[in-house]
Amino acid sequence: MQNLIAAEPDLHHAENSWSTQRKPTGQDPNSPEFIDRKVKGLLNKLTMEKFDSIAAQILEWANRSVQEVDGRTLIQVIRLVFEKATDEAAWSEMYARLCRFLMERISQDVRDEGIKNADGKPIAGGNLFRKYLLNRCQEDFERGWSAKESAMLAAASKAEDDKAVAAAAEKAGGGEEVLYSDEYYASQKAKRRGLGLVKFIGELFKLQMLTERIMHECIKKLLSNVENPEEEEIESLCKLLATVGQALDTPKARNHMDIYFARMQELSNSSQISSRIQYMLLDIIELRGRKWVSRTQVAAPTTIAEVHQKVSYSEFTVGPLPG
């Protein structure tokens, strides 16, 4: 029986055809964009239940800096962790633990030729991680204030328009969401990230990754504007003291703490701040008066050593800092 399906003719593939000229669409696995996408994906999956496995995969990306002389991939990973931690303040403790995990396990072959120790040798491994971490804390803290101030000024210029929008929506009585200006949302984001950063810094301190001196510098910065206080700064101060106040309030730091709380008492009586912030200040002042024991919990450790000891017995045990 004759084959009813004719045989397909052989196709001639020209050397300069579109298909042969087409380049692969895959992204360079060493490009910053590719690393950003992969590490962000892992951070989105990070939970306390999956902590070890996901953290180990993030560590693999950080260890790519073994092939570099400037630690740029490690710097990139730290930046991504910071961004995630400041956006999700409720999980700041978990991200602080991730930083500790990475610092303890980063390869000693990761180095930065541009950062030398006292002997003139490049800083490497965990010490380099900690150096990068300190730099990031300082940069984000300083940049956060300038970004927040710019965002708040821009939002203030649109405040009347936003009030009009809110008033119109209330008058209409509809259930639709009120759409404010872009400047308003930008200022809210800057405020959220600022509060998230302060809480994250506090959690890093509790895991012995930041020093008492750095904490005191943060508190002084937040209290520096006593005559014309910004409510966001006071709120950040209260968040920070709620996190680390107990560990900082030691006999050797008692004079500093007394000065801080004297200023806070003055602020709580100021007519320049809202009643919400006044009550927030009074809550922290009363918390210190109860020796940092909240109304709903039993007494917790009162020294830095005891706080660190408590952390070491938690579910994710941490070891000593690298030498």
Solvent accessible surface area in square Angstrom, and as a share of the most:
residue,aa,sasa,rsa
1,M,223,1.00
2,Q,155,0.69
3,N,116,0.60
4,L,151,0.75
5,I,139,0.71
6,A,87,0.67
7,A,98,0.76
8,E,157,0.70
9,P,110,0.69
10,D,144,0.74
11,L,141,0.70
12,H,168,0.75
13,H,137,0.61
14,A,38,0.29
15,E,168,0.75
16,N,112,0.58
17,S,32,0.21
18,W,177,0.62
19,S,60,0.39
20,T,79,0.46
21,Q,116,0.51
22,R,144,0.52
23,K,164,0.69
24,P,126,0.79
25,T,134,0.78
26,G,68,0.66
27,Q,83,0.37
28,D,78,0.41
29,P,67,0.42
30,N,107,0.55
31,S,18,0.12
32,P,83,0.52
33,E,106,0.48
34,F,30,0.13
35,I,7,0.04
36,D,30,0.16
37,R,133,0.49
38,K,80,0.34
39,V,0,0.00
40,K,95,0.40
41,G,27,0.26
42,L,17,0.09
43,L,4,0.02
44,N,103,0.53
45,K,119,0.50
46,L,9,0.04
47,T,51,0.29
48,M,55,0.25
49,E,154,0.69
50,K,113,0.48
51,F,4,0.02
52,D,87,0.45
53,S,63,0.40
54,I,11,0.06
55,A,0,0.00
56,A,42,0.33
57,Q,75,0.33
58,I,0,0.00
59,L,24,0.12
60,E,119,0.54
61,W,35,0.12
62,A,0,0.00
63,N,40,0.20
64,R,82,0.30
65,S,0,0.00
66,V,46,0.27
67,Q,159,0.70
68,E,17,0.08
69,V,81,0.46
70,D,58,0.30
71,G,0,0.00
72,R,141,0.51
73,T,5,0.03
74,L,0,0.00
75,I,75,0.38
76,Q,19,0.08
77,V,0,0.00
78,I,4,0.02
79,R,66,0.24
80,L,3,0.02
81,V,0,0.00
82,F,1,0.00
83,E,52,0.23
84,K,39,0.17
85,A,0,0.00
86,T,4,0.02
87,D,54,0.28
88,E,58,0.26
89,A,30,0.24
90,A,94,0.73
91,W,128,0.45
92,S,0,0.00
93,E,82,0.37
94,M,7,0.03
95,Y,3,0.01
96,A,0,0.00
97,R,17,0.06
98,L,0,0.00
99,C,1,0.00
100,R,0,0.00
101,F,22,0.09
102,L,1,0.00
103,M,1,0.01
104,E,57,0.25
105,R,112,0.41
106,I,8,0.04
107,S,30,0.19
108,Q,125,0.56
109,D,91,0.47
110,V,0,0.00
111,R,78,0.28
112,D,14,0.07
113,E,73,0.33
114,G,68,0.65
115,I,39,0.20
116,K,102,0.43
117,N,66,0.34
118,A,114,0.88
119,D,117,0.61
120,G,46,0.44
121,K,129,0.55
122,P,44,0.27
123,I,34,0.17
124,A,25,0.19
125,G,0,0.00
126,G,3,0.02
127,N,65,0.33
128,L,0,0.00
129,F,0,0.00
130,R,64,0.24
131,K,80,0.34
132,Y,15,0.06
133,L,0,0.00
134,L,56,0.28
135,N,54,0.28
136,R,37,0.13
137,C,6,0.03
138,Q,123,0.55
139,E,82,0.37
140,D,15,0.08
141,F,16,0.07
142,E,90,0.41
143,R,119,0.43
144,G,26,0.25
145,W,21,0.07
146,S,60,0.39
147,A,51,0.40
148,K,11,0.05
149,E,93,0.42
150,S,70,0.45
151,A,15,0.11
152,M,66,0.29
153,L,134,0.66
154,A,40,0.31
155,A,14,0.11
156,A,65,0.51
157,S,86,0.56
158,K,74,0.31
159,A,35,0.27
160,E,125,0.56
161,D,82,0.42
162,D,14,0.07
163,K,128,0.54
164,A,62,0.48
165,V,61,0.35
166,A,33,0.26
167,A,59,0.46
168,A,63,0.49
169,A,34,0.26
170,E,144,0.65
171,K,182,0.77
172,A,84,0.65
173,G,64,0.62
174,G,53,0.51
175,G,86,0.83
176,E,153,0.69
177,E,142,0.64
178,V,39,0.22
179,L,135,0.67
180,Y,64,0.24
181,S,23,0.15
182,D,119,0.61
183,E,49,0.22
184,Y,70,0.27
185,Y,93,0.35
186,A,51,0.40
187,S,2,0.01
188,Q,77,0.34
189,K,98,0.42
190,A,19,0.15
191,K,45,0.19
192,R,112,0.41
193,R,66,0.24
194,G,17,0.16
195,L,28,0.14
196,G,0,0.00
197,L,10,0.05
198,V,3,0.02
199,K,61,0.26
200,F,0,0.00
201,I,3,0.01
202,G,0,0.00
203,E,12,0.05
204,L,0,0.00
205,F,5,0.02
206,K,52,0.22
207,L,9,0.04
208,Q,73,0.33
209,M,0,0.00
210,L,5,0.02
211,T,58,0.34
212,E,43,0.19
213,R,152,0.56
214,I,27,0.14
215,M,0,0.00
216,H,21,0.09
217,E,88,0.39
218,C,10,0.06
219,I,0,0.00
220,K,96,0.41
221,K,79,0.33
222,L,5,0.02
223,L,2,0.01
224,S,78,0.50
225,N,53,0.27
226,V,43,0.25
227,E,155,0.69
228,N,94,0.48
229,P,15,0.09
230,E,78,0.35
231,E,51,0.23
232,E,25,0.11
233,E,20,0.09
234,I,3,0.02
235,E,14,0.06
236,S,3,0.02
237,L,0,0.00
238,C,4,0.02
239,K,86,0.36
240,L,1,0.00
241,L,0,0.00
242,A,62,0.48
243,T,27,0.16
244,V,0,0.00
245,G,0,0.00
246,Q,34,0.15
247,A,4,0.03
248,L,0,0.00
249,D,19,0.10
250,T,16,0.09
251,P,112,0.71
252,K,163,0.69
253,A,5,0.04
254,R,99,0.36
255,N,117,0.60
256,H,82,0.36
257,M,0,0.00
258,D,66,0.34
259,I,93,0.47
260,Y,7,0.02
261,F,14,0.06
262,A,56,0.43
263,R,93,0.34
264,M,0,0.00
265,Q,77,0.34
266,E,107,0.48
267,L,7,0.03
268,S,8,0.05
269,N,114,0.58
270,S,23,0.15
271,S,114,0.73
272,Q,112,0.50
273,I,11,0.06
274,S,46,0.29
275,S,69,0.45
276,R,118,0.43
277,I,0,0.00
278,Q,43,0.19
279,Y,147,0.56
280,M,42,0.19
281,L,0,0.00
282,L,59,0.29
283,D,76,0.39
284,I,13,0.07
285,I,35,0.18
286,E,76,0.34
287,L,26,0.13
288,R,44,0.16
289,G,65,0.63
290,R,83,0.30
291,K,152,0.64
292,W,19,0.07
293,V,35,0.20
294,S,35,0.23
295,R,171,0.62
296,T,133,0.77
297,Q,91,0.41
298,V,130,0.75
299,A,76,0.59
300,A,24,0.19
301,P,35,0.22
302,T,71,0.41
303,T,53,0.31
304,I,27,0.14
305,A,74,0.58
306,E,75,0.34
307,V,17,0.10
308,H,31,0.14
309,Q,103,0.46
310,K,122,0.52
311,V,19,0.11
312,S,32,0.21
313,Y,173,0.66
314,S,36,0.23
315,E,145,0.65
316,F,31,0.13
317,T,93,0.54
318,V,27,0.15
319,G,33,0.32
320,P,121,0.76
321,L,54,0.27
322,P,42,0.27
323,G,98,0.94
